[in-house]
Each structure stands twice: as C-alpha cells, then as structure tokens.
Amino acid sequence: MERKEKIKSIIEHPEYMMTAERRSLQKRIENKNLDSEEVKSVVTTTAKDKGKSLVSDLLNKKWFDLVCDIADTGDKLKNNLEYAKKVKLLGEYLQKTDNHEKALKSLVDLITDPYGLALYSKIINILSDSPADGDILEILSDYLKNLTQEESLQNVFSRNKTILTLIDKCSPQALILLRMYNKWTEVPSPQTVISNGGHVQGNNTRLVAQTFVEKKVIENVDVDDVQMAIYDLEKNGLAEFISETLNFAPVFAERTTKIGEMVKDAISNN
C-alpha cells in the first residue's frame, strides 16, 4: 500500500491499524513465551555471572528480535499517526473555507514564511500531544484559518507565539469553554466576598461551574469537568471571577481577561 493510501486509511479507520499491529505482536509473544523452567535457568545463570544482567540474558535467549520489533512498531505507529494528524488538520482547515484554492495558497504562504513556519511548527507540536480527532483538532484548525488571514506574520509573530503557548498549557475543555464566552452568565453571590479592584478573591470555580451547568451554558459535561476547565482558564490568566455594580446592586460573573479575549478571538471560527 502506498503511503498516501495508508495515511488515508489511518485517518478514516485508525483503530484498524492499531488492532492489526496489536494482534500480530501479541501472537508472536504467545508463540515465544518463556516457560517457568527457562526463567528459572536465566535467573540462576545471571546470579552466577554478576557481569550480566537478567535483562541482557533474557534478551539474548529469544526475546531480542521481538523487543526490537516492538520498539520499531511503536516508532512506525507514532510516525504514521503524526503524519495523519497533520493531513487531518489541513483537511479541517480547508473545510472551513469557501475558496479552497485561495485557502491552499494562503497555507503555502504561511509555511514558506520564516515566521509563519515557526508558528505552524508550534501548532503541529501541540497537535502531536493529542489524539487525531476531538476538540483540539477543531480548535487548532480554526486558529490556523485565522492565522493564514494575517497580512504580516512578522508583525503578529510575538503575539501568536504567546497565544500558542497558552493554548498548549490549557486543556481542550477549557479552550472549548472559552470559545463559548458569549453564553457565559451571571453567577449568584458567593458566601464570602473579598473584592480587590473588581476581582473577587478566593476559589469560586465550583460556584461558577454549577451555575454554568444549571443554565446550560455548556451541555453534556458534568460539574467537576466544567470546574476544572474554569480553574484551568483562571490559572493561565485567561479568565477571572469579578464583581461589578449594576443598578446599584453587586453583580458577580466569570469574565475573560484581556489575554483571554485575545486567545478566544484567535481560536474562534469568525
């Protein structure tokens, strides 16, 4: 199978490749399984020869080729999946555009620009730490689309490098919640209020999470996960719990910071 066909197959059915490799290696392990007498013999020999290790002796007996093959398989799977992720990201990016020819030319301009290539490489590094599908792919494809529309990549390089660093630090759930900022609602007053310049001190993430779930700001996510997402945003300086006066009454809400607003705009499908 040619590489392009293999990558297409991985994108469409990644579980098939994983299952086939798993079954093949497990079968070979079963066929070469050491019995208890062989293990006992290896341990005895190793005890007599202190210059050798048990690991070395076991490998020298019959496992060396198989261990090497497992290592090679891990590398092969990783490389194929990494490549498939890149292709899938670019496919998602292309799907978000109306003019595919223009979108591809913009992408070429991005990766052939020294500043653009550095940012693109960072995007790929973030993607490599995540599965080939899911929220992070959606977030990064939107970010890539917005990035290709910048007129001067040199002028926006520092800002986007910071944005990518923050994206890398945040969980996909936190970033998804940030993208939904227009649905965030007011929050009931916490039991203890210590305010400093409008910022309410203390940990109020549970209260915010419960309110967001009750008011369906985000659906099909439990309170614990929403709380962790809010905590993640606050920890990375993208959101804060504030108090302000409206019609002579205090109002409490979770709000994005200026940096949070910048990240939100960068990862939103405008």
Buried (B, 14 or more C-beta within 10 A) or exposed (E): EEEEEBBBBBBEEBEEBEEEBEEEBEEBEEEEEBEEEEEEBBEEEBEEEEEBEEEBBBBEBEBEEBEEBBEEBEEEBEEBBEBBBBBBBBEBBBEBBEEEEEBBEBBEEBEEBEBBEBBBEBBEEBBEEBEBEEBBBBBBBBBBBBBBEBEEBEEBBEEBEEBBEBBEEBBBBBBBBBBBBEEBEEBEBBEEEEBEEEEBEEEBBBBBBBBBBEEEBBEEBEBEBBBBBBBBBBEBBBBBBBBEEEEEEEEBBBBBBEBBBBBBBBBBEE
